[in-house]
Amino acid sequence: MRRVSTVPPDLWTRIEADLDQPSARDRLVSLSTALRRGIAAGVLLVAGATLVGAQGVREDLNSSGWALFALCGGLLAVVGGLGVFTALRSRARAPIPTWPWVPLTWAVLLGWSAVGPWPGMTGIPLEIHIYCFEVTSTMVIGVSFLIALLERARRPVPWRVGLIAAGAGLIAFAFQSVFCPGIDLAHLVLGHGGAGIVWAAVAMGVAWVFRQR
């Protein structure tokens, strides 16, 4: 008895066509550089606004304090956004060394802490430090992961992921400062800005190990 095949004749053709379909990330990285940077900026702003909306703002900020905060926060946002936008350059362009961003980032953090719109505080409980680090770390990790999906390299490039995390850390630092009552220099730099620096270093290390395999 002749066995009749029940497999559709175009089955393999359809399977190959499905496998050739671009993934969601393929579609993201195929976008223009300007559009990818625009999406990254949107992610940063939404994350920062969510942070402020969930926690609220300080009650002791007057009009002059808000003006100074807007100036300093704007500076942080520009520098942080510049780091992210640089990381999302076209892959064909020459790489940028990472080290210049480290002193630049810390300089901005120290500058913010020195001219912030409120006087310094001392004796901040350890719980406040831990809380601020946890909150800013959550934003940095989540935002960095989403923005890294827009990066065109097939394997993570250490200096690129480092700039993304450092940029996200700067912006998280600014938004978290609107709420946090702890404004001591060490607290601001280590508790807020430190999250960006720490996770940038971790991301660069993971990317470096991954590329060695």
QUIMO-V973946 format. One record per run of one state. SS is the DSSP state (alpha for helix, beta for strand, coil for the rest). FROM is the first residue (numbers start at 0). TO is the last residue. If there is no record, write none. Layout:
SS;FROM;TO, SS;FROM;TO
This chain:
coil;0;9, alpha;10;18, coil;19;22, alpha;23;28, coil;29;31, alpha;32;54, coil;55;61, alpha;62;86, coil;87;97, alpha;98;114, coil;115;124, alpha;125;147, coil;148;156, alpha;157;178, coil;179;183, alpha;184;211, coil;212;212
